[in-house]
């Protein structure tokens, strides 16, 4: 990555009318943020790709009796 020489905000960026935390309630309602390792991000380049793969895995688990609800068997 390129090193930033000046960490000052550019003059053309104006956040004076912004609202802090505007989208926080929406995020708290149902979003789960997961950070992928770089090698997995190459395989799954979008949220849709990750969700599709997880749905296939969840269905396979249900068919084999491994996944029941949201609990994790240890």
N, CA, C, O and CB atoms as a CASP TS submission, in Angstrom:
PFRMAT TS
TARGET T0000
AUTHOR 0000-0000-0000
METHOD Language model
MODEL 1
PARENT N/A
ATOM      1  N   UNK     1       0.825  -1.187   0.000  1.00  0.00           N
ATOM      2  CA  UNK     1       0.000   0.000   0.000  1.00  0.00           C
ATOM      3  C   UNK     1       0.866   1.246   0.000  1.00  0.00           C
ATOM      4  O   UNK     1       1.991   1.252   0.499  1.00  0.00           O
ATOM      5  CB  UNK     1      -0.937   0.001   1.198  1.00  0.00           C
ATOM      6  N   UNK     2       0.322   2.269  -0.559  1.00  0.00           N
ATOM      7  CA  UNK     2       1.021   3.536  -0.626  1.00  0.00           C
ATOM      8  C   UNK     2       0.920   4.247   0.722  1.00  0.00           C
ATOM      9  O   UNK     2      -0.157   4.298   1.316  1.00  0.00           O
ATOM     10  CB  UNK     2       0.450   4.417  -1.756  1.00  0.00           C
ATOM     11  N   UNK     3       2.014   4.785   1.200  1.00  0.00           N
ATOM     12  CA  UNK     3       2.005   5.484   2.478  1.00  0.00           C
ATOM     13  C   UNK     3       1.410   6.880   2.288  1.00  0.00           C
ATOM     14  O   UNK     3       1.765   7.604   1.358  1.00  0.00           O
ATOM     15  CB  UNK     3       3.439   5.570   3.071  1.00  0.00           C
ATOM     16  N   UNK     4       0.507   7.235   3.185  1.00  0.00           N
ATOM     17  CA  UNK     4      -0.129   8.546   3.125  1.00  0.00           C
ATOM     18  C   UNK     4       0.790   9.550   3.795  1.00  0.00           C
ATOM     19  O   UNK     4       1.187   9.374   4.946  1.00  0.00           O
ATOM     20  CB  UNK     4      -1.534   8.530   3.804  1.00  0.00           C
ATOM     21  N   UNK     5       1.124  10.601   3.066  1.00  0.00           N
ATOM     22  CA  UNK     5       2.034  11.602   3.598  1.00  0.00           C
ATOM     23  C   UNK     5       1.326  12.625   4.469  1.00  0.00           C
ATOM     24  O   UNK     5       1.902  13.144   5.425  1.00  0.00           O
ATOM     25  CB  UNK     5       2.744  12.300   2.474  1.00  0.00           C
ATOM     26  N   UNK     6       0.080  12.910   4.136  1.00  0.00           N
ATOM     27  CA  UNK     6      -0.653  13.927   4.861  1.00  0.00           C
ATOM     28  C   UNK     6      -1.969  13.317   5.327  1.00  0.00           C
ATOM     29  O   UNK     6      -2.777  12.887   4.504  1.00  0.00           O
ATOM     30  CB  UNK     6      -0.893  15.191   3.981  1.00  0.00           C
ATOM     31  N   UNK     7      -2.190  13.275   6.626  1.00  0.00           N
ATOM     32  CA  UNK     7      -3.408  12.657   7.137  1.00  0.00           C
ATOM     33  C   UNK     7      -4.537  13.671   7.359  1.00  0.00           C
ATOM     34  O   UNK     7      -5.505  13.375   8.059  1.00  0.00           O
ATOM     35  CB  UNK     7      -3.108  11.937   8.434  1.00  0.00           C
ATOM     36  N   UNK     8      -4.420  14.843   6.776  1.00  0.00           N
ATOM     37  CA  UNK     8      -5.456  15.868   6.900  1.00  0.00           C
ATOM     38  C   UNK     8      -6.584  15.605   5.901  1.00  0.00           C
ATOM     39  O   UNK     8      -6.356  15.094   4.804  1.00  0.00           O
ATOM     40  CB  UNK     8      -4.857  17.279   6.678  1.00  0.00           C
ATOM     41  N   UNK     9      -7.794  15.961   6.301  1.00  0.00           N
ATOM     42  CA  UNK     9      -8.959  15.825   5.434  1.00  0.00           C
ATOM     43  C   UNK     9      -8.876  16.853   4.309  1.00  0.00           C
ATOM     44  O   UNK     9      -8.500  18.001   4.545  1.00  0.00           O
ATOM     45  CB  UNK     9     -10.274  15.997   6.241  1.00  0.00           C
ATOM     46  N   UNK    10      -9.218  16.455   3.115  1.00  0.00           N
ATOM     47  CA  UNK    10      -9.226  17.387   1.986  1.00  0.00           C
ATOM     48  C   UNK    10     -10.333  18.425   2.177  1.00  0.00           C
ATOM     49  O   UNK    10     -11.370  18.138   2.776  1.00  0.00           O
ATOM     50  CB  UNK    10      -9.420  16.627   0.645  1.00  0.00           C
ATOM     51  N   UNK    11     -10.100  19.630   1.662  1.00  0.00           N
ATOM     52  CA  UNK    11     -11.068  20.722   1.808  1.00  0.00           C
ATOM     53  C   UNK    11     -12.407  20.406   1.160  1.00  0.00           C
ATOM     54  O   UNK    11     -13.447  20.855   1.643  1.00  0.00           O
ATOM     55  CB  UNK    11     -10.509  21.992   1.211  1.00  0.00           C
ATOM     56  N   UNK    12     -12.397  19.631   0.064  1.00  0.00           N
ATOM     57  CA  UNK    12     -13.651  19.360  -0.636  1.00  0.00           C
ATOM     58  C   UNK    12     -14.548  18.352   0.085  1.00  0.00           C
ATOM     59  O   UNK    12     -15.709  18.183  -0.286  1.00  0.00           O
ATOM     60  CB  UNK    12     -13.354  18.858  -2.018  1.00  0.00           C
ATOM     61  N   UNK    13     -14.023  17.689   1.103  1.00  0.00           N
ATOM     62  CA  UNK    13     -14.836  16.759   1.890  1.00  0.00           C
ATOM     63  C   UNK    13     -15.539  17.536   2.991  1.00  0.00           C
ATOM     64  O   UNK    13     -14.891  18.100   3.873  1.00  0.00           O
ATOM     65  CB  UNK    13     -13.965  15.612   2.490  1.00  0.00           C
ATOM     66  N   UNK    14     -16.864  17.565   2.939  1.00  0.00           N
ATOM     67  CA  UNK    14     -17.634  18.321   3.917  1.00  0.00           C
ATOM     68  C   UNK    14     -18.629  17.397   4.602  1.00  0.00           C
ATOM     69  O   UNK    14     -19.619  16.979   4.001  1.00  0.00           O
ATOM     70  CB  UNK    14     -18.363  19.508   3.248  1.00  0.00           C
ATOM     71  N   UNK    15     -18.362  17.086   5.844  1.00  0.00           N
ATOM     72  CA  UNK    15     -19.254  16.229   6.621  1.00  0.00           C
ATOM     73  C   UNK    15     -20.015  17.034   7.679  1.00  0.00           C
ATOM     74  O   UNK    15     -20.535  16.460   8.636  1.00  0.00           O
ATOM     75  CB  UNK    15     -18.455  15.102   7.289  1.00  0.00           C
ATOM     76  N   UNK    16     -20.081  18.340   7.516  1.00  0.00           N
ATOM     77  CA  UNK    16     -20.690  19.192   8.532  1.00  0.00           C
ATOM     78  C   UNK    16     -22.187  18.908   8.715  1.00  0.00           C
ATOM     79  O   UNK    16     -22.728  19.160   9.792  1.00  0.00           O
ATOM     80  CB  UNK    16     -20.485  20.653   8.165  1.00  0.00           C
ATOM     81  N   UNK    17     -22.855  18.395   7.699  1.00  0.00           N
ATOM     82  CA  UNK    17     -24.281  18.101   7.854  1.00  0.00           C
ATOM     83  C   UNK    17     -24.530  16.606   8.050  1.00  0.00           C
ATOM     84  O   UNK    17     -25.673  16.150   7.996  1.00  0.00           O
ATOM     85  CB  UNK    17     -25.057  18.601   6.635  1.00  0.00           C
ATOM     86  N   UNK    18     -23.473  15.856   8.276  1.00  0.00           N
ATOM     87  CA  UNK    18     -23.612  14.423   8.495  1.00  0.00           C
ATOM     88  C   UNK    18     -24.234  14.120   9.845  1.00  0.00           C
ATOM     89  O   UNK    18     -24.179  14.940  10.762  1.00  0.00           O
ATOM     90  CB  UNK    18     -22.267  13.743   8.383  1.00  0.00           C
ATOM     91  N   UNK    19     -24.825  12.942   9.964  1.00  0.00           N
ATOM     92  CA  UNK    19     -25.450  12.511  11.210  1.00  0.00           C
ATOM     93  C   UNK    19     -24.693  11.302  11.724  1.00  0.00           C
ATOM     94  O   UNK    19     -24.675  10.251  11.083  1.00  0.00           O
ATOM     95  CB  UNK    19     -26.964  12.182  11.009  1.00  0.00           C
ATOM     96  N   UNK    20     -24.070  11.453  12.878  1.00  0.00           N
ATOM     97  CA  UNK    20     -23.288  10.367  13.474  1.00  0.00           C
ATOM     98  C   UNK    20     -24.219   9.222  13.868  1.00  0.00           C
ATOM     99  O   UNK    20     -25.240   9.438  14.522  1.00  0.00           O
ATOM    100  CB  UNK    20     -22.489  10.872  14.711  1.00  0.00           C
ATOM    101  N   UNK    21     -23.860   8.013  13.468  1.00  0.00           N
ATOM    102  CA  UNK    21     -24.617   6.821  13.846  1.00  0.00           C
ATOM    103  C   UNK    21     -25.943   6.650  13.125  1.00  0.00           C
ATOM    104  O   UNK    21     -26.802   5.907  13.600  1.00  0.00           O
ATOM    105  CB  UNK    21     -24.868   6.848  15.296  1.00  0.00           C
ATOM    106  N   UNK    22     -26.133   7.308  12.004  1.00  0.00           N
ATOM    107  CA  UNK    22     -27.402   7.275  11.287  1.00  0.00           C
ATOM    108  C   UNK    22     -27.835   5.847  10.942  1.00  0.00           C
ATOM    109  O   UNK    22     -29.022   5.532  11.036  1.00  0.00           O
ATOM    110  CB  UNK    22     -27.300   8.102  10.019  1.00  0.00           C
ATOM    111  N   UNK    23     -26.916   4.994  10.554  1.00  0.00           N
ATOM    112  CA  UNK    23     -27.257   3.644  10.123  1.00  0.00           C
ATOM    113  C   UNK    23     -26.994   2.584  11.186  1.00  0.00           C
ATOM    114  O   UNK    23     -27.189   1.396  10.930  1.00  0.00           O
ATOM    115  CB  UNK    23     -26.490   3.304   8.887  1.00  0.00           C
ATOM    116  N   UNK    24     -26.563   2.987  12.357  1.00  0.00           N
ATOM    117  CA  UNK    24     -26.251   2.033  13.415  1.00  0.00           C
ATOM    118  C   UNK    24     -27.444   1.177  13.823  1.00  0.00           C
ATOM    119  O   UNK    24     -27.281  -0.036  13.961  1.00  0.00           O
ATOM    120  CB  UNK    24     -25.730   2.765  14.614  1.00  0.00           C
ATOM    121  N   UNK    25     -28.643   1.744  14.024  1.00  0.00           N
ATOM    122  CA  UNK    25     -29.776   0.887  14.403  1.00  0.00           C
ATOM    123  C   UNK    25     -30.082  -0.195  13.364  1.00  0.00           C
ATOM    124  O   UNK    25     -30.407  -1.328  13.719  1.00  0.00           O
ATOM    125  CB  UNK    25     -31.011   1.739  14.620  1.00  0.00           C
ATOM    126  N   UNK    26     -29.977   0.160  12.082  1.00  0.00           N
ATOM    127  CA  UNK    26     -30.222  -0.820  11.027  1.00  0.00           C
ATOM    128  C   UNK    26     -29.178  -1.928  11.090  1.00  0.00           C
ATOM    129  O   UNK    26     -29.510  -3.102  10.927  1.00  0.00           O
ATOM    130  CB  UNK    26     -30.208  -0.145   9.639  1.00  0.00           C
ATOM    131  N   UNK    27     -27.933  -1.568  11.324  1.00  0.00           N
ATOM    132  CA  UNK    27     -26.868  -2.558  11.416  1.00  0.00           C
ATOM    133  C   UNK    27     -27.081  -3.468  12.613  1.00  0.00           C
ATOM    134  O   UNK    27     -26.891  -4.681  12.514  1.00  0.00           O
ATOM    135  CB  UNK    27     -25.506  -1.873  11.509  1.00  0.00           C
ATOM    136  N   UNK    28     -27.473  -2.897  13.739  1.00  0.00           N
ATOM    137  CA  UNK    28     -27.657  -3.675  14.956  1.00  0.00           C
ATOM    138  C   UNK    28     -28.822  -4.651  14.857  1.00  0.00           C
ATOM    139  O   UNK    28     -28.834  -5.663  15.558  1.00  0.00           O
ATOM    140  CB  UNK    28     -27.869  -2.753  16.123  1.00  0.00           C
ATOM    141  N   UNK    29     -29.799  -4.368  14.005  1.00  0.00           N
ATOM    142  CA  UNK    29     -30.985  -5.220  13.889  1.00  0.00           C
ATOM    143  C   UNK    29     -30.691  -6.605  13.330  1.00  0.00           C
ATOM    144  O   UNK    29     -31.301  -7.583  13.762  1.00  0.00           O
ATOM    145  CB  UNK    29     -32.003  -4.548  13.023  1.00  0.00           C
ATOM    146  N   UNK    30     -29.778  -6.707  12.385  1.00  0.00           N
ATOM    147  CA  UNK    30     -29.655  -8.027  11.812  1.00  0.00           C
ATOM    148  C   UNK    30     -28.415  -8.297  10.996  1.00  0.00           C
ATOM    149  O   UNK    30     -28.300  -9.364  10.394  1.00  0.00           O
ATOM    150  CB  UNK    30     -30.794  -8.276  10.993  1.00  0.00           C
ATOM    151  N   UNK    31     -27.505  -7.388  10.956  1.00  0.00           N
ATOM    152  CA  UNK    31     -26.311  -7.631  10.157  1.00  0.00           C
ATOM    153  C   UNK    31     -25.244  -8.307  11.008  1.00  0.00           C
ATOM    154  O   UNK    31     -24.998  -7.924  12.152  1.00  0.00           O
ATOM    155  CB  UNK    31     -25.774  -6.314   9.564  1.00  0.00           C
ATOM    156  N   UNK    32     -24.633  -9.297  10.435  1.00  0.00           N
ATOM    157  CA  UNK    32     -23.483  -9.939  11.062  1.00  0.00           C
ATOM    158  C   UNK    32     -22.295  -9.690  10.159  1.00  0.00           C
ATOM    159  O   UNK    32     -22.270 -10.139   9.013  1.00  0.00           O
ATOM    160  CB  UNK    32     -23.718 -11.476  11.295  1.00  0.00           C
ATOM    161  N   UNK    33     -21.330  -8.988  10.667  1.00  0.00           N
ATOM    162  CA  UNK    33     -20.157  -8.675   9.874  1.00  0.00           C
ATOM    163  C   UNK    33     -19.103  -9.735  10.136  1.00  0.00           C
ATOM    164  O   UNK    33     -18.738 -10.000  11.281  1.00  0.00           O
ATOM    165  CB  UNK    33     -19.619  -7.259  10.198  1.00  0.00           C
ATOM    166  N   UNK    34     -18.623 -10.332   9.067  1.00  0.00           N
ATOM    167  CA  UNK    34     -17.602 -11.367   9.166  1.00  0.00           C
ATOM    168  C   UNK    34     -16.446 -10.955   8.277  1.00  0.00           C
ATOM    169  O   UNK    34     -16.650 -10.574   7.124  1.00  0.00           O
ATOM    170  CB  UNK    34     -18.159 -12.775   8.761  1.00  0.00           C
ATOM    171  N   UNK    35     -15.248 -11.029   8.800  1.00  0.00           N
ATOM    172  CA  UNK    35     -14.064 -10.681   8.023  1.00  0.00           C
ATOM    173  C   UNK    35     -13.440 -11.976   7.501  1.00  0.00           C
ATOM    174  O   UNK    35     -13.090 -12.871   8.270  1.00  0.00           O
ATOM    175  CB  UNK    35     -13.037  -9.860   8.883  1.00  0.00           C
ATOM    176  N   UNK    36     -13.310 -12.051   6.194  1.00  0.00           N
ATOM    177  CA  UNK    36     -12.739 -13.239   5.571  1.00  0.00           C
ATOM    178  C   UNK    36     -11.220 -13.122   5.492  1.00  0.00           C
ATOM    179  O   UNK    36     -10.680 -12.031   5.311  1.00  0.00           O
ATOM    180  CB  UNK    36     -13.332 -13.452   4.169  1.00  0.00           C
ATOM    181  N   UNK    37     -10.550 -14.237   5.628  1.00  0.00           N
ATOM    182  CA  UNK    37      -9.116 -14.266   5.362  1.00  0.00           C
ATOM    183  C   UNK    37      -8.913 -13.994   3.875  1.00  0.00           C
ATOM    184  O   UNK    37      -9.811 -14.231   3.067  1.00  0.00           O
ATOM    185  CB  UNK    37      -8.478 -15.641   5.785  1.00  0.00           C
ATOM    186  N   UNK    38      -7.748 -13.502   3.523  1.00  0.00           N
ATOM    187  CA  UNK    38      -7.497 -13.114   2.127  1.00  0.00           C
ATOM    188  C   UNK    38      -7.694 -14.249   1.138  1.00  0.00           C
ATOM    189  O   UNK    38      -8.234 -14.044   0.051  1.00  0.00           O
ATOM    190  CB  UNK    38      -6.100 -12.585   1.990  1.00  0.00           C
ATOM    191  N   UNK    39      -7.260 -15.445   1.510  1.00  0.00           N
ATOM    192  CA  UNK    39      -7.412 -16.562   0.574  1.00  0.00           C
ATOM    193  C   UNK    39      -8.883 -16.894   0.351  1.00  0.00           C
ATOM    194  O   UNK    39      -9.259 -17.290  -0.753  1.00  0.00           O
ATOM    195  CB  UNK    39      -6.667 -17.799   1.092  1.00  0.00           C
ATOM    196  N   UNK    40      -9.714 -16.745   1.364  1.00  0.00           N
ATOM    197  CA  UNK    40     -11.145 -16.998   1.206  1.00  0.00           C
ATOM    198  C   UNK    40     -11.836 -15.866   0.469  1.00  0.00           C
ATOM    199  O   UNK    40     -12.812 -16.106  -0.242  1.00  0.00           O
ATOM    200  CB  UNK    40     -11.797 -17.203   2.561  1.00  0.00           C
ATOM    201  N   UNK    41     -11.357 -14.645   0.618  1.00  0.00           N
ATOM    202  CA  UNK    41     -11.935 -13.510  -0.105  1.00  0.00           C
ATOM    203  C   UNK    41     -11.717 -13.656  -1.606  1.00  0.00           C
ATOM    204  O   UNK    41     -12.506 -13.145  -2.401  1.00  0.00           O
ATOM    205  CB  UNK    41     -11.328 -12.189   0.392  1.00  0.00           C
ATOM    206  N   UNK    42     -10.660 -14.343  -1.994  1.00  0.00           N
ATOM    207  CA  UNK    42     -10.434 -14.591  -3.423  1.00  0.00           C
ATOM    208  C   UNK    42     -11.424 -15.617  -3.961  1.00  0.00           C
ATOM    209  O   UNK    42     -11.836 -15.542  -5.118  1.00  0.00           O
ATOM    210  CB  UNK    42      -8.994 -15.074  -3.666  1.00  0.00           C
ATOM    211  N   UNK    43     -11.803 -16.573  -3.121  1.00  0.00           N
ATOM    212  CA  UNK    43     -12.746 -17.610  -3.520  1.00  0.00           C
ATOM    213  C   UNK    43     -14.179 -17.084  -3.487  1.00  0.00           C
ATOM    214  O   UNK    43     -14.993 -17.424  -4.346  1.00  0.00           O
ATOM    215  CB  UNK    43     -12.609 -18.835  -2.608  1.00  0.00           C
ATOM    216  N   UNK    44     -14.478 -16.256  -2.492  1.00  0.00           N
ATOM    217  CA  UNK    44     -15.818 -15.702  -2.297  1.00  0.00           C
ATOM    218  C   UNK    44     -15.745 -14.179  -2.388  1.00  0.00           C
ATOM    219  O   UNK    44     -15.616 -13.513  -1.361  1.00  0.00           O
ATOM    220  CB  UNK    44     -16.416 -16.147  -0.924  1.00  0.00           C
ATOM    221  N   UNK    45     -15.823 -13.618  -3.582  1.00  0.00           N
ATOM    222  CA  UNK    45     -15.596 -12.188  -3.768  1.00  0.00           C
ATOM    223  C   UNK    45     -16.761 -11.279  -3.383  1.00  0.00           C
ATOM    224  O   UNK    45     -16.621 -10.056  -3.415  1.00  0.00           O
ATOM    225  CB  UNK    45     -15.257 -11.942  -5.173  1.00  0.00           C
ATOM    226  N   UNK    46     -17.913 -11.856  -3.017  1.00  0.00           N
ATOM    227  CA  UNK    46     -19.063 -11.011  -2.683  1.00  0.00           C
ATOM    228  C   UNK    46     -19.870 -11.649  -1.560  1.00  0.00           C
ATOM    229  O   UNK    46     -19.708 -12.831  -1.254  1.00  0.00           O
ATOM    230  CB  UNK    46     -19.957 -10.782  -3.926  1.00  0.00           C
ATOM    231  N   UNK    47     -20.746 -10.847  -0.950  1.00  0.00           N
ATOM    232  CA  UNK    47     -21.644 -11.364   0.084  1.00  0.00           C
ATOM    233  C   UNK    47     -22.527 -12.464  -0.477  1.00  0.00           C
ATOM    234  O   UNK    47     -22.784 -13.468   0.189  1.00  0.00           O
ATOM    235  CB  UNK    47     -22.509 -10.237   0.665  1.00  0.00           C
ATOM    236  N   UNK    48     -22.988 -12.272  -1.701  1.00  0.00           N
ATOM    237  CA  UNK    48     -23.847 -13.277  -2.318  1.00  0.00           C
ATOM    238  C   UNK    48     -23.125 -14.615  -2.458  1.00  0.00           C
ATOM    239  O   UNK    48     -23.710 -15.667  -2.201  1.00  0.00           O
ATOM    240  CB  UNK    48     -24.328 -12.795  -3.685  1.00  0.00           C
ATOM    241  N   UNK    49     -21.867 -14.578  -2.861  1.00  0.00           N
ATOM    242  CA  UNK    49     -21.091 -15.811  -3.009  1.00  0.00           C
ATOM    243  C   UNK    49     -20.939 -16.526  -1.667  1.00  0.00           C
ATOM    244  O   UNK    49     -21.058 -17.749  -1.595  1.00  0.00           O
ATOM    245  CB  UNK    49     -19.708 -15.505  -3.604  1.00  0.00           C
ATOM    246  N   UNK    50     -20.682 -15.779  -0.629  1.00  0.00           N
ATOM    247  CA  UNK    50     -20.534 -16.371   0.718  1.00  0.00           C
ATOM    248  C   UNK    50     -21.867 -16.955   1.167  1.00  0.00           C
ATOM    249  O   UNK    50     -21.920 -18.089   1.641  1.00  0.00           O
ATOM    250  CB  UNK    50     -20.034 -15.306   1.751  1.00  0.00           C
ATOM    251  N   UNK    51     -22.939 -16.190   1.020  1.00  0.00           N
ATOM    252  CA  UNK    51     -24.256 -16.668   1.460  1.00  0.00           C
ATOM    253  C   UNK    51     -24.706 -17.891   0.682  1.00  0.00           C
ATOM    254  O   UNK    51     -25.264 -18.818   1.269  1.00  0.00           O
ATOM    255  CB  UNK    51     -25.291 -15.565   1.316  1.00  0.00           C
ATOM    256  N   UNK    52     -24.478 -17.916  -0.621  1.00  0.00           N
ATOM    257  CA  UNK    52     -24.844 -19.084  -1.424  1.00  0.00           C
ATOM    258  C   UNK    52     -24.096 -20.327  -0.945  1.00  0.00           C
ATOM    259  O   UNK    52     -24.691 -21.395  -0.800  1.00  0.00           O
ATOM    260  CB  UNK    52     -24.549 -18.829  -2.914  1.00  0.00           C
ATOM    261  N   UNK    53     -22.795 -20.188  -0.700  1.00  0.00           N
ATOM    262  CA  UNK    53     -21.994 -21.326  -0.241  1.00  0.00           C
ATOM    263  C   UNK    53     -22.452 -21.786   1.140  1.00  0.00           C
ATOM    264  O   UNK    53     -22.523 -22.987   1.401  1.00  0.00           O
ATOM    265  CB  UNK    53     -20.499 -20.956  -0.210  1.00  0.00           C
ATOM    266  N   UNK    54     -22.756 -20.856   2.012  1.00  0.00           N
ATOM    267  CA  UNK    54     -23.213 -21.232   3.359  1.00  0.00           C
ATOM    268  C   UNK    54     -24.582 -21.911   3.319  1.00  0.00           C
ATOM    269  O   UNK    54     -24.845 -22.823   4.103  1.00  0.00           O
ATOM    270  CB  UNK    54     -23.275 -19.994   4.264  1.00  0.00           C
ATOM    271  N   UNK    55     -25.442 -21.476   2.420  1.00  0.00           N
ATOM    272  CA  UNK    55     -26.747 -22.132   2.294  1.00  0.00           C
ATOM    273  C   UNK    55     -26.595 -23.583   1.829  1.00  0.00           C
ATOM    274  O   UNK    55     -27.280 -24.476   2.326  1.00  0.00           O
ATOM    275  CB  UNK    55     -27.642 -21.355   1.311  1.00  0.00           C
ATOM    276  N   UNK    56     -25.698 -23.805   0.878  1.00  0.00           N
ATOM    277  CA  UNK    56     -25.435 -25.176   0.414  1.00  0.00           C
ATOM    278  C   UNK    56     -24.886 -26.019   1.562  1.00  0.00           C
ATOM    279  O   UNK    56     -25.312 -27.157   1.758  1.00  0.00           O
ATOM    280  CB  UNK    56     -24.439 -25.175  -0.779  1.00  0.00           C
ATOM    281  N   UNK    57     -23.961 -25.473   2.304  1.00  0.00           N
ATOM    282  CA  UNK    57     -23.374 -26.200   3.436  1.00  0.00           C
ATOM    283  C   UNK    57     -24.413 -26.477   4.520  1.00  0.00           C
ATOM    284  O   UNK    57     -24.455 -27.576   5.072  1.00  0.00           O
ATOM    285  CB  UNK    57     -22.201 -25.407   4.029  1.00  0.00           C
ATOM    286  N   UNK    58     -25.252 -25.487   4.827  1.00  0.00           N
ATOM    287  CA  UNK    58     -26.289 -25.670   5.841  1.00  0.00           C
ATOM    288  C   UNK    58     -27.284 -26.735   5.418  1.00  0.00           C
ATOM    289  O   UNK    58     -27.695 -27.559   6.236  1.00  0.00           O
ATOM    290  CB  UNK    58     -27.014 -24.354   6.107  1.00  0.00           C
ATOM    291  N   UNK    59     -27.676 -26.728   4.156  1.00  0.00           N
ATOM    292  CA  UNK    59     -28.615 -27.741   3.658  1.00  0.00           C
ATOM    293  C   UNK    59     -27.993 -29.134   3.731  1.00  0.00           C
ATOM    294  O   UNK    59     -28.664 -30.090   4.122  1.00  0.00           O
ATOM    295  CB  UNK    59     -29.037 -27.424   2.205  1.00  0.00           C
ATOM    296  N   UNK    60     -26.733 -29.257   3.365  1.00  0.00           N
ATOM    297  CA  UNK    60     -26.051 -30.551   3.445  1.00  0.00           C
ATOM    298  C   UNK    60     -25.996 -31.021   4.899  1.00  0.00           C
ATOM    299  O   UNK    60     -26.186 -32.204   5.181  1.00  0.00           O
ATOM    300  CB  UNK    60     -24.618 -30.457   2.851  1.00  0.00           C
ATOM    301  N   UNK    61     -25.742 -30.107   5.800  1.00  0.00           N
ATOM    302  CA  UNK    61     -25.717 -30.467   7.222  1.00  0.00           C
ATOM    303  C   UNK    61     -27.074 -30.918   7.717  1.00  0.00           C
ATOM    304  O   UNK    61     -27.173 -31.882   8.476  1.00  0.00           O
ATOM    305  CB  UNK    61     -25.239 -29.295   8.053  1.00  0.00           C
ATOM    306  N   UNK    62     -28.132 -30.218   7.289  1.00  0.00           N
ATOM    307  CA  UNK    62     -29.484 -30.620   7.697  1.00  0.00           C
ATOM    308  C   UNK    62     -29.833 -32.003   7.162  1.00  0.00           C
ATOM    309  O   UNK    62     -30.448 -32.815   7.854  1.00  0.00           O
ATOM    310  CB  UNK    62     -30.518 -29.597   7.209  1.00  0.00           C
ATOM    311  N   UNK    63     -29.437 -32.257   5.932  1.00  0.00           N
ATOM    312  CA  UNK    63     -29.747 -33.563   5.330  1.00  0.00           C
ATOM    313  C   UNK    63     -29.055 -34.695   6.069  1.00  0.00           C
ATOM    314  O   UNK    63     -29.569 -35.813   6.117  1.00  0.00           O
ATOM    315  CB  UNK    63     -29.337 -33.584   3.857  1.00  0.00           C
ATOM    316  N   UNK    64     -27.916 -34.419   6.633  1.00  0.00           N
ATOM    317  CA  UNK    64     -27.163 -35.451   7.346  1.00  0.00           C
ATOM    318  C   UNK    64     -27.358 -35.375   8.849  1.00  0.00           C
ATOM    319  O   UNK    64     -26.679 -36.070   9.606  1.00  0.00           O
ATOM    320  CB  UNK    64     -25.693 -35.337   7.022  1.00  0.00           C
ATOM    321  N   UNK    65     -28.297 -34.522   9.287  1.00  0.00           N
ATOM    322  CA  UNK    65     -28.623 -34.440  10.706  1.00  0.00           C
ATOM    323  C   UNK    65     -27.571 -33.765  11.558  1.00  0.00           C
ATOM    324  O   UNK    65     -27.567 -33.927  12.779  1.00  0.00           O
ATOM    325  CB  UNK    65     -28.859 -35.789  11.229  1.00  0.00           C
ATOM    326  N   UNK    66     -26.672 -33.003  10.934  1.00  0.00           N
ATOM    327  CA  UNK    66     -25.588 -32.381  11.691  1.00  0.00           C
ATOM    328  C   UNK    66     -25.954 -31.001  12.220  1.00  0.00           C
ATOM    329  O   UNK    66     -25.488 -30.612  13.292  1.00  0.00           O
ATOM    330  CB  UNK    66     -24.357 -32.278  10.830  1.00  0.00           C
ATOM    331  N   UNK    67     -26.780 -30.251  11.490  1.00  0.00           N
ATOM    332  CA  UNK    67     -27.120 -28.889  11.903  1.00  0.00           C
ATOM    333  C   UNK    67     -28.557 -28.842  12.372  1.00  0.00           C
ATOM    334  O   UNK    67     -29.478 -29.204  11.639  1.00  0.00           O
ATOM    335  CB  UNK    67     -26.896 -27.888  10.752  1.00  0.00           C
ATOM    336  N   UNK    68     -28.740 -28.393  13.598  1.00  0.00           N
ATOM    337  CA  UNK    68     -30.090 -28.278  14.151  1.00  0.00           C
ATOM    338  C   UNK    68     -30.235 -26.877  14.713  1.00  0.00           C
ATOM    339  O   UNK    68     -29.679 -26.559  15.764  1.00  0.00           O
ATOM    340  CB  UNK    68     -30.364 -29.364  15.254  1.00  0.00           C
ATOM    341  N   UNK    69     -30.983 -26.044  14.009  1.00  0.00           N
ATOM    342  CA  UNK    69     -31.179 -24.679  14.482  1.00  0.00           C
ATOM    343  C   UNK    69     -29.889 -23.897  14.449  1.00  0.00           C
ATOM    344  O   UNK    69     -29.070 -24.069  13.545  1.00  0.00           O
ATOM    345  CB  UNK    69     -31.747 -24.679  15.885  1.00  0.00           C
ATOM    346  N   UNK    70     -29.705 -23.027  15.445  1.00  0.00           N
ATOM    347  CA  UNK    70     -28.529 -22.188  15.474  1.00  0.00           C
ATOM    348  C   UNK    70     -27.509 -22.627  16.502  1.00  0.00           C
ATOM    349  O   UNK    70     -26.565 -21.891  16.788  1.00  0.00           O
ATOM    350  CB  UNK    70     -28.923 -20.787  15.736  1.00  0.00           C
ATOM    351  N   UNK    71     -27.682 -23.820  17.065  1.00  0.00           N
ATOM    352  CA  UNK    71     -26.748 -24.266  18.101  1.00  0.00           C
ATOM    353  C   UNK    71     -25.567 -24.978  17.478  1.00  0.00           C
ATOM    354  O   UNK    71     -25.651 -25.513  16.373  1.00  0.00           O
ATOM    355  CB  UNK    71     -27.449 -25.186  19.108  1.00  0.00           C
ATOM    356  N   UNK    72     -24.499 -24.975  18.185  1.00  0.00           N
ATOM    357  CA  UNK    72     -23.264 -25.575  17.700  1.00  0.00           C
ATOM    358  C   UNK    72     -22.923 -26.753  18.611  1.00  0.00           C
ATOM    359  O   UNK    72     -22.745 -26.584  19.817  1.00  0.00           O
ATOM    360  CB  UNK    72     -22.096 -24.528  17.659  1.00  0.00           C
ATOM    361  N   UNK    73     -22.837 -27.909  18.040  1.00  0.00           N
ATOM    362  CA  UNK    73     -22.478 -29.079  18.827  1.00  0.00           C
ATOM    363  C   UNK    73     -20.981 -29.183  19.017  1.00  0.00           C
ATOM    364  O   UNK    73     -20.219 -29.121  18.052  1.00  0.00           O
ATOM    365  CB  UNK    73     -23.001 -30.333  18.172  1.00  0.00           C
ATOM    366  N   UNK    74     -20.558 -29.341  20.259  1.00  0.00           N
ATOM    367  CA  UNK    74     -19.120 -29.432  20.549  1.00  0.00           C
ATOM    368  C   UNK    74     -18.791 -30.781  21.082  1.00  0.00           C
ATOM    369  O   UNK    74     -17.632 -31.059  21.387  1.00  0.00           O
ATOM    370  CB  UNK    74     -18.680 -28.363  21.539  1.00  0.00           C
TER
END
